[in-house]
Amino acid sequence: MTESGDAPVYVQELEPVAGSLGLSALVAALPLVIVLVLLGGVRMKAHLAGLTGLLAAVLVASCGSSSTRCGCTG
């Protein structure tokens, strides 16, 4: 509770990739695109494509949370 008696409100801070909403959407869709290309185009086994997509999602998330940790620019 705050001093006025109201419950604190969480404010999510959004910082799009390079200040572009469209580029942020493309980066967010990257793991899904990787999985679909590996399944449909490369004909990789589903469990390996899923693990590759998971790895891509972890990399996108870690680069998005702190651009200095993984060498990403932003």
Secondary structure, DSSP 8 states (H G I E B T S, - for coil): --TTS-----------GGG-HHHHHHHHHHHHHHHHHHHHTS---HHHHHHHHHHHHHHHHHHHH-TTTSS---
